[in-house]
Amino acid sequence: MFDKKVYMRDYYKNHKKDYQKWHHSYYESEKEKVDARNKDLRERKRLECLVHYGGNPPICSCCGEKYLEFLTIDHIHGGGSRQRRSLGLTGSFFYYWLIKHNFPKGYRVLCYNCNCSLGFNKYCPHRKEVLDDAKE
């Protein structure tokens, strides 16, 4: 049976410079379409993570904020920056990591305000929740 992934991996390995040249020219000629497709994919992966950790529709587990633009993934016991640095994750790659690792425990959905307050102040004004082990 034909396995496209294996074929493409082998093709890339054997024709790396040709593939890179083609890929660059394709991206330059279709930049807007490629960028839009990539943005759509990032948004779908983010939404998938928010729904998994925050319900459908996702909401902030502290204040109940519902606007997707404000929602983020929070490390329940702190250490988010440290973890992302150790894994070398930036931007939306964290969402891909969560999906690839089958949505590990220890995360929740918070709005940006609640998440920042817990990170900087070790409590959220909505609940006065103190996060003792959130030292980064």
N, CA, C and O atoms as a GROMACS GRO file, in nm:
protein
  544
    1MET      N    1   0.084  -0.118   0.000
    1MET     CA    2   0.000   0.000   0.000
    1MET      C    3   0.089   0.125   0.000
    1MET      O    4   0.192   0.128   0.066
    2PHE      N    5   0.049   0.226  -0.073
    2PHE     CA    6   0.124   0.350  -0.086
    2PHE      C    7   0.106   0.436   0.038
    2PHE      O    8  -0.007   0.466   0.078
    3ASP      N    9   0.216   0.475   0.098
    3ASP     CA   10   0.213   0.562   0.216
    3ASP      C   11   0.273   0.697   0.178
    3ASP      O   12   0.394   0.710   0.159
    4LYS      N   13   0.186   0.797   0.168
    4LYS     CA   14   0.229   0.928   0.121
    4LYS      C   15   0.331   0.992   0.215
    4LYS      O   16   0.425   1.057   0.169
    5LYS      N   17   0.315   0.973   0.347
    5LYS     CA   18   0.409   1.031   0.442
    5LYS      C   19   0.549   0.976   0.423
    5LYS      O   20   0.647   1.051   0.424
    6VAL      N   21   0.558   0.845   0.406
    6VAL     CA   22   0.688   0.782   0.385
    6VAL      C   23   0.749   0.830   0.254
    6VAL      O   24   0.868   0.861   0.248
    7TYR      N   25   0.667   0.836   0.150
    7TYR     CA   26   0.715   0.881   0.019
    7TYR      C   27   0.768   1.024   0.028
    7TYR      O   28   0.877   1.052  -0.021
    8MET      N   29   0.693   1.114   0.090
    8MET     CA   30   0.734   1.254   0.100
    8MET      C   31   0.860   1.269   0.186
    8MET      O   32   0.948   1.349   0.154
    9ARG      N   33   0.870   1.193   0.292
    9ARG     CA   34   0.989   1.199   0.376
    9ARG      C   35   1.112   1.156   0.296
    9ARG      O   36   1.216   1.221   0.302
   10ASP      N   37   1.099   1.046   0.223
   10ASP     CA   38   1.210   0.997   0.142
   10ASP      C   39   1.243   1.093   0.029
   10ASP      O   40   1.360   1.118  -0.001
   11TYR      N   41   1.140   1.147  -0.035
   11TYR     CA   42   1.161   1.242  -0.144
   11TYR      C   43   1.236   1.365  -0.092
   11TYR      O   44   1.332   1.411  -0.154
   12TYR      N   45   1.193   1.418   0.021
   12TYR     CA   46   1.257   1.536   0.078
   12TYR      C   47   1.403   1.505   0.112
   12TYR      O   48   1.491   1.587   0.086
   13LYS      N   49   1.426   1.389   0.169
   13LYS     CA   50   1.562   1.349   0.208
   13LYS      C   51   1.654   1.343   0.086
   13LYS      O   52   1.770   1.383   0.093
   14ASN      N   53   1.602   1.292  -0.026
   14ASN     CA   54   1.683   1.273  -0.146
   14ASN      C   55   1.687   1.395  -0.238
   14ASN      O   56   1.775   1.404  -0.324
   15HIS      N   57   1.594   1.488  -0.222
   15HIS     CA   58   1.584   1.605  -0.310
   15HIS      C   59   1.568   1.734  -0.229
   15HIS      O   60   1.489   1.821  -0.267
   16LYS      N   61   1.640   1.745  -0.121
   16LYS     CA   62   1.621   1.854  -0.026
   16LYS      C   63   1.632   1.992  -0.092
   16LYS      O   64   1.543   2.075  -0.074
   17LYS      N   65   1.738   2.018  -0.168
   17LYS     CA   66   1.757   2.151  -0.228
   17LYS      C   67   1.649   2.182  -0.331
   17LYS      O   68   1.598   2.294  -0.335
   18ASP      N   69   1.612   2.084  -0.413
   18ASP     CA   70   1.505   2.105  -0.512
   18ASP      C   71   1.373   2.135  -0.442
   18ASP      O   72   1.299   2.225  -0.482
   19TYR      N   73   1.344   2.059  -0.337
   19TYR     CA   74   1.219   2.079  -0.264
   19TYR      C   75   1.216   2.217  -0.200
   19TYR      O   76   1.114   2.287  -0.207
   20GLN      N   77   1.326   2.256  -0.137
   20GLN     CA   78   1.330   2.387  -0.072
   20GLN      C   79   1.312   2.500  -0.174
   20GLN      O   80   1.243   2.598  -0.147
   21LYS      N   81   1.375   2.486  -0.290
   21LYS     CA   82   1.361   2.586  -0.396
   21LYS      C   83   1.215   2.595  -0.443
   21LYS      O   84   1.161   2.705  -0.458
   22TRP      N   85   1.152   2.478  -0.465
   22TRP     CA   86   1.012   2.476  -0.506
   22TRP      C   87   0.923   2.537  -0.398
   22TRP      O   88   0.834   2.617  -0.427
   23HIS      N   89   0.947   2.498  -0.272
   23HIS     CA   90   0.866   2.545  -0.161
   23HIS      C   91   0.874   2.697  -0.149
   23HIS      O   92   0.772   2.763  -0.130
   24HIS      N   93   0.994   2.752  -0.161
   24HIS     CA   94   1.011   2.896  -0.151
   24HIS      C   95   0.936   2.967  -0.264
   24HIS      O   96   0.868   3.067  -0.240
   25SER      N   97   0.949   2.917  -0.385
   25SER     CA   98   0.881   2.982  -0.498
   25SER      C   99   0.729   2.970  -0.485
   25SER      O  100   0.656   3.063  -0.519
   26TYR      N  101   0.682   2.855  -0.436
   26TYR     CA  102   0.537   2.838  -0.416
   26TYR      C  103   0.487   2.937  -0.311
   26TYR      O  104   0.384   3.001  -0.331
   27TYR      N  105   0.560   2.948  -0.200
   27TYR     CA  106   0.518   3.040  -0.094
   27TYR      C  107   0.513   3.183  -0.146
   27TYR      O  108   0.418   3.256  -0.118
   28GLU      N  109   0.614   3.224  -0.220
   28GLU     CA  110   0.618   3.360  -0.272
   28GLU      C  111   0.501   3.387  -0.367
   28GLU      O  112   0.445   3.496  -0.368
   29SER      N  113   0.465   3.288  -0.448
   29SER     CA  114   0.357   3.308  -0.544
   29SER      C  115   0.218   3.298  -0.482
   29SER      O  116   0.122   3.353  -0.536
   30GLU      N  117   0.206   3.229  -0.370
   30GLU     CA  118   0.076   3.207  -0.305
   30GLU      C  119   0.076   3.255  -0.160
   30GLU      O  120   0.006   3.198  -0.076
   31LYS      N  121   0.153   3.359  -0.130
   31LYS     CA  122   0.174   3.403   0.008
   31LYS      C  123   0.044   3.429   0.084
   31LYS      O  124   0.029   3.381   0.197
   32GLU      N  125  -0.048   3.502   0.025
   32GLU     CA  126  -0.172   3.536   0.096
   32GLU      C  127  -0.254   3.410   0.126
   32GLU      O  128  -0.308   3.395   0.236
   33LYS      N  129  -0.262   3.320   0.029
   33LYS     CA  130  -0.340   3.198   0.048
   33LYS      C  131  -0.275   3.108   0.154
   33LYS      O  132  -0.344   3.052   0.240
   34VAL      N  133  -0.143   3.094   0.149
   34VAL     CA  134  -0.072   3.010   0.246
   34VAL      C  135  -0.084   3.070   0.386
   34VAL      O  136  -0.110   2.998   0.483
   35ASP      N  137  -0.065   3.201   0.398
   35ASP     CA  138  -0.076   3.266   0.529
   35ASP      C  139  -0.217   3.252   0.587
   35ASP      O  140  -0.233   3.227   0.706
   36ALA      N  141  -0.319   3.268   0.503
   36ALA     CA  142  -0.457   3.253   0.550
   36ALA      C  143  -0.484   3.110   0.596
   36ALA      O  144  -0.549   3.089   0.698
   37ARG      N  145  -0.435   3.013   0.520
   37ARG     CA  146  -0.454   2.872   0.557
   37ARG      C  147  -0.383   2.841   0.690
   37ARG      O  148  -0.439   2.772   0.775
   38ASN      N  149  -0.261   2.893   0.706
   38ASN     CA  150  -0.188   2.870   0.830
   38ASN      C  151  -0.256   2.937   0.949
   38ASN      O  152  -0.261   2.880   1.058
   39LYS      N  153  -0.308   3.058   0.928
   39LYS     CA  154  -0.378   3.128   1.036
   39LYS      C  155  -0.503   3.050   1.077
   39LYS      O  156  -0.531   3.034   1.196
   40ASP      N  157  -0.577   3.000   0.978
   40ASP     CA  158  -0.697   2.921   1.006
   40ASP      C  159  -0.662   2.796   1.085
   40ASP      O  160  -0.732   2.760   1.179
   41LEU      N  161  -0.553   2.729   1.048
   41LEU     CA  162  -0.511   2.608   1.119
   41LEU      C  163  -0.473   2.640   1.263
   41LEU      O  164  -0.512   2.568   1.355
   42ARG      N  165  -0.397   2.748   1.284
   42ARG     CA  166  -0.360   2.788   1.421
   42ARG      C  167  -0.483   2.818   1.504
   42ARG      O  168  -0.490   2.777   1.621
   43GLU      N  169  -0.581   2.887   1.447
   43GLU     CA  170  -0.703   2.921   1.522
   43GLU      C  171  -0.783   2.796   1.556
   43GLU      O  172  -0.839   2.787   1.665
   44ARG      N  173  -0.789   2.699   1.463
   44ARG     CA  174  -0.862   2.575   1.492
   44ARG      C  175  -0.795   2.495   1.603
   44ARG      O  176  -0.863   2.438   1.688
   45LYS      N  177  -0.662   2.490   1.602
   45LYS     CA  178  -0.588   2.417   1.707
   45LYS      C  179  -0.605   2.485   1.842
   45LYS      O  180  -0.620   2.418   1.944
   46ARG      N  181  -0.602   2.617   1.843
   46ARG     CA  182  -0.622   2.692   1.967
   46ARG      C  183  -0.762   2.666   2.022
   46ARG      O  184  -0.779   2.640   2.142
   47LEU      N  185  -0.862   2.672   1.934
   47LEU     CA  186  -1.000   2.647   1.977
   47LEU      C  187  -1.015   2.505   2.029
   47LEU      O  188  -1.086   2.482   2.127
   48GLU      N  189  -0.951   2.409   1.963
   48GLU     CA  190  -0.958   2.270   2.009
   48GLU      C  191  -0.905   2.258   2.152
   48GLU      O  192  -0.964   2.186   2.234
   49CYS      N  193  -0.796   2.327   2.183
   49CYS     CA  194  -0.741   2.322   2.319
   49CYS      C  195  -0.832   2.395   2.417
   49CYS      O  196  -0.855   2.346   2.528
   50LEU      N  197  -0.884   2.511   2.378
   50LEU     CA  198  -0.972   2.586   2.467
   50LEU      C  199  -1.098   2.507   2.499
   50LEU      O  200  -1.143   2.506   2.614
   51VAL      N  201  -1.156   2.440   2.400
   51VAL     CA  202  -1.276   2.359   2.423
   51VAL      C  203  -1.244   2.240   2.513
   51VAL      O  204  -1.322   2.206   2.602
   52HIS      N  205  -1.129   2.178   2.491
   52HIS     CA  206  -1.094   2.062   2.574
   52HIS      C  207  -1.080   2.102   2.721
   52HIS      O  208  -1.134   2.034   2.809
   53TYR      N  209  -1.009   2.211   2.747
   53TYR     CA  210  -0.983   2.250   2.886
   53TYR      C  211  -1.090   2.341   2.946
   53TYR      O  212  -1.100   2.352   3.068
   54GLY      N  213  -1.171   2.406   2.861
   54GLY     CA  214  -1.265   2.504   2.914
   54GLY      C  215  -1.411   2.479   2.882
   54GLY      O  216  -1.495   2.563   2.911
   55GLY      N  217  -1.442   2.363   2.823
   55GLY     CA  218  -1.581   2.332   2.791
   55GLY      C  219  -1.622   2.389   2.656
   55GLY      O  220  -1.545   2.458   2.589
   56ASN      N  221  -1.746   2.358   2.618
   56ASN     CA  222  -1.796   2.403   2.489
   56ASN      C  223  -1.923   2.484   2.510
   56ASN      O  224  -2.025   2.422   2.540
   57PRO      N  225  -1.926   2.612   2.498
   57PRO     CA  226  -1.815   2.699   2.458
   57PRO      C  227  -1.719   2.720   2.575
   57PRO      O  228  -1.760   2.713   2.691
   58PRO      N  229  -1.591   2.746   2.544
   58PRO     CA  230  -1.493   2.764   2.652
   58PRO      C  231  -1.517   2.893   2.729
   58PRO      O  232  -1.554   2.996   2.672
   59ILE      N  233  -1.495   2.885   2.860
   59ILE     CA  234  -1.507   3.004   2.945
   59ILE      C  235  -1.392   3.006   3.044
   59ILE      O  236  -1.331   2.903   3.073
   60CYS      N  237  -1.362   3.124   3.095
   60CYS     CA  238  -1.259   3.139   3.197
   60CYS      C  239  -1.307   3.069   3.324
   60CYS      O  240  -1.419   3.093   3.370
   61SER      N  241  -1.223   2.984   3.380
   61SER     CA  242  -1.265   2.909   3.498
   61SER      C  243  -1.266   2.995   3.625
   61SER      O  244  -1.308   2.948   3.730
   62CYS      N  245  -1.221   3.118   3.615
   62CYS     CA  246  -1.221   3.207   3.731
   62CYS      C  247  -1.337   3.306   3.725
   62CYS      O  248  -1.420   3.311   3.815
   63CYS      N  249  -1.343   3.386   3.617
   63CYS     CA  250  -1.441   3.495   3.612
   63CYS      C  251  -1.556   3.469   3.515
   63CYS      O  252  -1.653   3.544   3.514
   64GLY      N  253  -1.547   3.364   3.433
   64GLY     CA  254  -1.654   3.331   3.341
   64GLY      C  255  -1.649   3.405   3.208
   64GLY      O  256  -1.747   3.401   3.133
   65GLU      N  257  -1.538   3.473   3.177
   65GLU     CA  258  -1.523   3.543   3.049
   65GLU      C  259  -1.544   3.445   2.934
   65GLU      O  260  -1.495   3.332   2.938
   66LYS      N  261  -1.619   3.490   2.831
   66LYS     CA  262  -1.655   3.400   2.721
   66LYS      C  263  -1.593   3.438   2.587
   66LYS      O  264  -1.593   3.356   2.494
   67TYR      N  265  -1.541   3.559   2.574
   67TYR     CA  266  -1.485   3.602   2.446
   67TYR      C  267  -1.356   3.524   2.417
   67TYR      O  268  -1.261   3.529   2.494
   68LEU      N  269  -1.355   3.452   2.305
   68LEU     CA  270  -1.240   3.370   2.268
   68LEU      C  271  -1.111   3.451   2.259
   68LEU      O  272  -1.003   3.401   2.292
   69GLU      N  273  -1.123   3.576   2.215
   69GLU     CA  274  -1.004   3.659   2.199
   69GLU      C  275  -0.930   3.681   2.331
   69GLU      O  276  -0.810   3.708   2.331
   70PHE      N  277  -1.001   3.669   2.444
   70PHE     CA  278  -0.940   3.695   2.574
   70PHE      C  279  -0.892   3.568   2.644
   70PHE      O  280  -0.822   3.578   2.745
   71LEU      N  281  -0.928   3.451   2.595
   71LEU     CA  282  -0.900   3.327   2.667
   71LEU      C  283  -0.761   3.272   2.636
   71LEU      O  284  -0.712   3.281   2.523
   72THR      N  285  -0.699   3.215   2.740
   72THR     CA  286  -0.566   3.156   2.729
   72THR      C  287  -0.563   3.024   2.805
   72THR      O  288  -0.653   2.994   2.885
   73ILE      N  289  -0.459   2.947   2.780
   73ILE     CA  290  -0.435   2.824   2.855
   73ILE      C  291  -0.345   2.859   2.973
   73ILE      O  292  -0.242   2.924   2.955
   74ASP      N  293  -0.383   2.815   3.091
   74ASP     CA  294  -0.307   2.843   3.213
   74ASP      C  295  -0.252   2.712   3.270
   74ASP      O  296  -0.320   2.610   3.268
   75HIS      N  297  -0.129   2.717   3.319
   75HIS     CA  298  -0.072   2.605   3.394
   75HIS      C  299  -0.127   2.617   3.536
   75HIS      O  300  -0.098   2.716   3.604
   76ILE      N  301  -0.203   2.522   3.581
   76ILE     CA  302  -0.274   2.533   3.708
   76ILE      C  303  -0.180   2.563   3.825
   76ILE      O  304  -0.214   2.644   3.911
   77HIS      N  305  -0.064   2.502   3.828
   77HIS     CA  306   0.028   2.523   3.940
   77HIS      C  307   0.145   2.612   3.903
   77HIS      O  308   0.250   2.607   3.967
   78GLY      N  309   0.127   2.696   3.801
   78GLY     CA  310   0.234   2.787   3.759
   78GLY      C  311   0.342   2.714   3.681
   78GLY      O  312   0.330   2.595   3.651
   79GLY      N  313   0.446   2.787   3.648
   79GLY     CA  314   0.559   2.728   3.577
   79GLY      C  315   0.544   2.724   3.426
   79GLY      O  316   0.619   2.654   3.358
   80GLY      N  317   0.449   2.798   3.372
   80GLY     CA  318   0.424   2.795   3.228
   80GLY      C  319   0.540   2.845   3.145
   80GLY      O  320   0.578   2.782   3.047
   81SER      N  321   0.597   2.959   3.184
   81SER     CA  322   0.711   3.013   3.109
   81SER      C  323   0.829   2.918   3.115
   81SER      O  324   0.896   2.895   3.014
   82ARG      N  325   0.854   2.865   3.231
   82ARG     CA  326   0.966   2.771   3.248
   82ARG      C  327   0.946   2.648   3.160
   82ARG      O  328   1.040   2.602   3.096
   83GLN      N  329   0.824   2.596   3.156
   83GLN     CA  330   0.798   2.478   3.073
   83GLN      C  331   0.816   2.509   2.925
   83GLN      O  332   0.880   2.432   2.853
   84ARG      N  333   0.760   2.620   2.879
   84ARG     CA  334   0.772   2.655   2.737
   84ARG      C  335   0.918   2.678   2.698
   84ARG      O  336   0.959   2.638   2.589
   85ARG      N  337   0.995   2.741   2.785
   85ARG     CA  338   1.138   2.760   2.756
   85ARG      C  339   1.210   2.627   2.747
   85ARG      O  340   1.291   2.606   2.657
   86SER      N  341   1.182   2.536   2.841
   86SER     CA  342   1.251   2.407   2.842
   86SER      C  343   1.215   2.323   2.720
   86SER      O  344   1.297   2.245   2.672
   87LEU      N  345   1.093   2.338   2.669
   87LEU     CA  346   1.050   2.263   2.550
   87LEU      C  347   1.083   2.337   2.421
   87LEU      O  348   1.072   2.280   2.312
   88GLY      N  349   1.123   2.463   2.431
   88GLY     CA  350   1.152   2.543   2.313
   88GLY      C  351   1.027   2.581   2.235
   88GLY      O  352   1.032   2.595   2.113
   89LEU      N  353   0.915   2.598   2.306
   89LEU     CA  354   0.788   2.630   2.240
   89LEU      C  355   0.763   2.779   2.240
   89LEU      O  356   0.779   2.846   2.342
   90THR      N  357   0.723   2.830   2.125
   90THR     CA  358   0.686   2.970   2.116
   90THR      C  359   0.552   2.980   2.044
   90THR      O  360   0.515   2.891   1.967
   91GLY      N  361   0.481   3.087   2.070
   91GLY     CA  362   0.355   3.113   2.000
   91GLY      C  363   0.258   2.997   2.006
   91GLY      O  364   0.236   2.937   2.111
   92SER      N  365   0.200   2.967   1.891
   92SER     CA  366   0.094   2.866   1.885
   92SER      C  367   0.146   2.723   1.891
   92SER      O  368   0.066   2.630   1.896
   93PHE      N  369   0.277   2.704   1.891
   93PHE     CA  370   0.331   2.568   1.898
   93PHE      C  371   0.292   2.499   2.029
   93PHE      O  372   0.292   2.376   2.036
   94PHE      N  373   0.261   2.577   2.133
   94PHE     CA  374   0.216   2.517   2.259
   94PHE      C  375   0.086   2.440   2.240
   94PHE      O  376   0.066   2.335   2.299
   95TYR      N  377  -0.004   2.494   2.156
   95TYR     CA  378  -0.130   2.425   2.130
   95TYR      C  379  -0.105   2.292   2.059
   95TYR      O  380  -0.167   2.191   2.091
   96TYR      N  381  -0.014   2.292   1.962
   96TYR     CA  382   0.021   2.168   1.892
   96TYR      C  383   0.080   2.067   1.990
   96TYR      O  384   0.053   1.947   1.982
   97TRP      N  385   0.162   2.116   2.084
   97TRP     CA  386   0.223   2.028   2.184
   97TRP      C  387   0.116   1.965   2.272
   97TRP      O  388   0.121   1.844   2.299
   98LEU      N  389   0.018   2.044   2.318
   98LEU     CA  390  -0.090   1.991   2.401
   98LEU      C  391  -0.167   1.882   2.327
   98LEU      O  392  -0.198   1.778   2.385
   99ILE      N  393  -0.198   1.906   2.201
   99ILE     CA  394  -0.273   1.808   2.123
   99ILE      C  395  -0.191   1.681   2.102
   99ILE      O  396  -0.241   1.570   2.120
  100LYS      N  397  -0.064   1.699   2.066
  100LYS     CA  398   0.023   1.584   2.041
  100LYS      C  399   0.038   1.496   2.165
  100LYS      O  400   0.051   1.374   2.155
  101HIS      N  401   0.036   1.558   2.283
  101HIS     CA  402   0.051   1.484   2.408
  101HIS      C  403  -0.083   1.451   2.472
  101HIS      O  404  -0.091   1.431   2.594
  102ASN      N  405  -0.188   1.447   2.392
  102ASN     CA  406  -0.323   1.405   2.435
  102ASN      C  407  -0.377   1.486   2.553
  102ASN      O  408  -0.432   1.431   2.647
  103PHE      N  409  -0.360   1.616   2.545
  103PHE     CA  410  -0.416   1.708   2.645
  103PHE      C  411  -0.382   1.666   2.788
  103PHE      O  412  -0.470   1.622   2.862
  104PRO      N  413  -0.255   1.680   2.827
  104PRO     CA  414  -0.217   1.639   2.963
  104PRO      C  415  -0.291   1.719   3.069
  104PRO      O  416  -0.340   1.829   3.044
  105LYS      N  417  -0.298   1.662   3.188
  105LYS     CA  418  -0.363   1.730   3.300
  105LYS      C  419  -0.274   1.842   3.350
  105LYS      O  420  -0.155   1.848   3.319
  106GLY      N  421  -0.333   1.932   3.428
  106GLY     CA  422  -0.257   2.041   3.486
  106GLY      C  423  -0.278   2.174   3.416
  106GLY      O  424  -0.205   2.270   3.442
  107TYR      N  425  -0.376   2.181   3.326
  107TYR     CA  426  -0.404   2.303   3.252
  107TYR      C  427  -0.552   2.338   3.265
  107TYR      O  428  -0.635   2.252   3.294
  108ARG      N  429  -0.582   2.466   3.244
  108ARG     CA  430  -0.720   2.513   3.247
  108ARG      C  431  -0.728   2.637   3.159
  108ARG      O  432  -0.626   2.689   3.113
  109VAL      N  433  -0.848   2.683   3.136
  109VAL     CA  434  -0.870   2.804   3.057
  109VAL      C  435  -0.893   2.920   3.153
  109VAL      O  436  -0.977   2.913   3.243
  110LEU      N  437  -0.816   3.026   3.133
  110LEU     CA  438  -0.837   3.151   3.205
  110LEU      C  439  -0.837   3.263   3.104
  110LEU      O  440  -0.781   3.250   2.995
  111CYS      N  441  -0.901   3.375   3.140
  111CYS     CA  442  -0.888   3.492   3.054
  111CYS      C  443  -0.751   3.552   3.079
  111CYS      O  444  -0.684   3.520   3.178
  112TYR      N  445  -0.709   3.639   2.990
  112TYR     CA  446  -0.576   3.697   3.001
  112TYR      C  447  -0.557   3.774   3.132
  112TYR      O  448  -0.450   3.767   3.192
  113ASN      N  449  -0.660   3.846   3.177
  113ASN     CA  450  -0.649   3.922   3.303
  113ASN      C  451  -0.626   3.829   3.423
  113ASN      O  452  -0.537   3.853   3.504
  114CYS      N  453  -0.706   3.725   3.433
  114CYS     CA  454  -0.692   3.632   3.545
  114CYS      C  455  -0.556   3.561   3.539
  114CYS      O  456  -0.489   3.544   3.641
  115ASN      N  457  -0.517   3.521   3.419
  115ASN     CA  458  -0.390   3.451   3.402
  115ASN      C  459  -0.272   3.541   3.441
  115ASN      O  460  -0.182   3.498   3.512
  116CYS      N  461  -0.273   3.666   3.394
  116CYS     CA  462  -0.165   3.758   3.427
  116CYS      C  463  -0.163   3.790   3.576
  116CYS      O  464  -0.056   3.796   3.637
  117SER      N  465  -0.279   3.810   3.634
  117SER     CA  466  -0.284   3.840   3.777
  117SER      C  467  -0.227   3.725   3.859
  117SER      O  468  -0.151   3.748   3.954
  118LEU      N  469  -0.263   3.602   3.825
  118LEU     CA  470  -0.207   3.487   3.897
  118LEU      C  471  -0.056   3.478   3.876
  118LEU      O  472   0.018   3.446   3.968
  119GLY      N  473  -0.012   3.506   3.753
  119GLY     CA  474   0.131   3.498   3.725
  119GLY      C  475   0.212   3.606   3.795
  119GLY      O  476   0.319   3.577   3.849
  120PHE      N  477   0.164   3.730   3.794
  120PHE     CA  478   0.240   3.841   3.851
  120PHE      C  479   0.215   3.859   4.001
  120PHE      O  480   0.308   3.887   4.077
  121ASN      N  481   0.090   3.844   4.044
  121ASN     CA  482   0.053   3.874   4.182
  121ASN      C  483   0.032   3.751   4.269
  121ASN      O  484   0.022   3.763   4.391
  122LYS      N  485   0.026   3.635   4.208
  122LYS     CA  486   0.003   3.507   4.278
  122LYS      C  487  -0.139   3.494   4.333
  122LYS      O  488  -0.166   3.407   4.415
  123TYR      N  489  -0.229   3.581   4.286
  123TYR     CA  490  -0.371   3.568   4.321
  123TYR      C  491  -0.452   3.636   4.212
  123TYR      O  492  -0.399   3.718   4.137
  124CYS      N  493  -0.581   3.603   4.204
  124CYS     CA  494  -0.671   3.670   4.111
  124CYS      C  495  -0.770   3.752   4.193
  124CYS      O  496  -0.828   3.699   4.288
  125PRO      N  497  -0.791   3.877   4.159
  125PRO     CA  498  -0.885   3.960   4.234
  125PRO      C  499  -1.028   3.906   4.234
  125PRO      O  500  -1.105   3.937   4.325
  126HIS      N  501  -1.064   3.827   4.134
  126HIS     CA  502  -1.200   3.772   4.130
  126HIS      C  503  -1.226   3.676   4.244
  126HIS      O  504  -1.338   3.669   4.295
  127ARG      N  505  -1.126   3.603   4.286
  127ARG     CA  506  -1.146   3.500   4.389
  127ARG      C  507  -1.048   3.511   4.504
  127ARG      O  508  -1.060   3.439   4.603
  128LYS      N  509  -0.953   3.599   4.492
  128LYS     CA  510  -0.846   3.610   4.592
  128LYS      C  511  -0.776   3.476   4.610
  128LYS      O  512  -0.729   3.441   4.718
  129GLU      N  513  -0.771   3.401   4.498
  129GLU     CA  514  -0.706   3.269   4.499
  129GLU      C  515  -0.556   3.287   4.501
  129GLU      O  516  -0.501   3.351   4.411
  130VAL      N  517  -0.489   3.233   4.600
  130VAL     CA  518  -0.345   3.244   4.611
  130VAL      C  519  -0.282   3.121   4.549
  130VAL      O  520  -0.325   3.008   4.572
  131LEU      N  521  -0.180   3.145   4.469
  131LEU     CA  522  -0.109   3.036   4.403
  131LEU      C  523   0.029   3.027   4.467
  131LEU      O  524   0.122   3.097   4.425
  132ASP      N  525   0.042   2.942   4.569
  132ASP     CA  526   0.166   2.934   4.645
  132ASP      C  527   0.286   2.887   4.563
  132ASP      O  528   0.397   2.936   4.582
  133ASP      N  529   0.263   2.792   4.470
  133ASP     CA  530   0.376   2.732   4.399
  133ASP      C  531   0.391   2.787   4.257
  133ASP      O  532   0.439   2.716   4.168
  134ALA      N  533   0.352   2.911   4.234
  134ALA     CA  534   0.361   2.970   4.100
  134ALA      C  535   0.484   3.057   4.087
  134ALA      O  536   0.476   3.169   4.036
  135LYS      N  537   0.597   3.008   4.130
  135LYS     CA  538   0.721   3.085   4.120
  135LYS      C  539   0.792   3.046   3.992
  135LYS      O  540   0.822   2.929   3.969
  136GLU      N  541   0.818   3.146   3.908
  136GLU     CA  542   0.886   3.118   3.781
  136GLU      C  543   1.026   3.169   3.788
  136GLU      O  544   1.102   3.156   3.691
   0.00000   0.00000   0.00000
